[in-house]
Amino acid sequence: MPAYTNTPPNLRIGGVFVFIRLIHLNEFSMTSGLTFAFSKNYIEYLMQKARKMIKKIQSGNDSADRFIAFFNLNRIDGLPVLLEKVK
């Protein structure tokens, strides 16, 4: 997965592969608020499909291309994600 090392962490949590996009600020980083979750059983398949999508997108911004690819993959192969407000 070296093509994805300079972008938001691709995390493996339990049986789930999570794609998030980080926003870097002066003293900390935070997510954009969108989370794409996939079954960890399909990581190789997802990476292969993402690489093909990224080649087709070519917006000129690698980070945006990855985000668009995983956004589209999430619509097809993603797991439902529910984020709750923290009190």
N, C-alpha and C positions, 0 to 999 in steps of 0.2 A: 504493500500500500504506500510506497514512497511518494507517489504523486499527491497524496493528501496530507502530508506531514506539516505543511506550512499553513494549514487552514484550521478551522475549528476542529476540536478533538472528535475523532470518531470513537465513541466509547462502546465498550461491551459491558453491559450491566445484566447479570444473570443470563437469561436466554435471549437478550435483545441487543441489537446493534443500533446505536443512536447517532444521528448526524445533527449537529447544531452549528450555527454560524456565530462566531464571536465578534464582538465589537470591542476594539481596543481603545481605551481612554488613557489619560496620563498615568493614573495610579492604579488602575484595575481594568479588568475585562469583564464583559457581560454578554449574555446571549442576545440575539435579536428578538427572541421570544418565540420563534418557531422551532419545533422539535420534530424530526422525522425519525420514526422508530421502525425497525425491520427485524424479522426473525434472524438470529445469528446463523441459522442453518443455510442462509442464502448470501452470505457475505461475498464469496467469490463471484457468484452470479451477478450481484448488484454492482460490484466493482467493474466487472467486464462490461455490463450494460451502461454504467456511468461513463466509462472511458469512450464508448462509441457515441453516446449522446453529446459529450463535451466536444468531441471532434466536429460534430455537426453544428453546434451552437456558435462557437467562435465569435463571441461578442467583443473580444479584445481585453477582457478582464477575466483572468483565470478563476478567481474566487467567485465571481458572479456566474461563470459557466458551471462550476461545480454545484453551486446552490440551485441553479435552474435544473440541472440534471437530477439532483436528489429530490427536488420539489416534484418533478414529473414522475420519478420512480416511486415516490411516496403515494402519489395518486393511484398508481397501479398495484404496487406491492407492499405499501406501508401498513403498519399496525395502527389501530386507533390510539390517540394520545389525548389525555385530559389533563390540562394544567389548572391548578386551583390557586386562588388568591391566598396569600399568606397574611394572617392577621397579626 
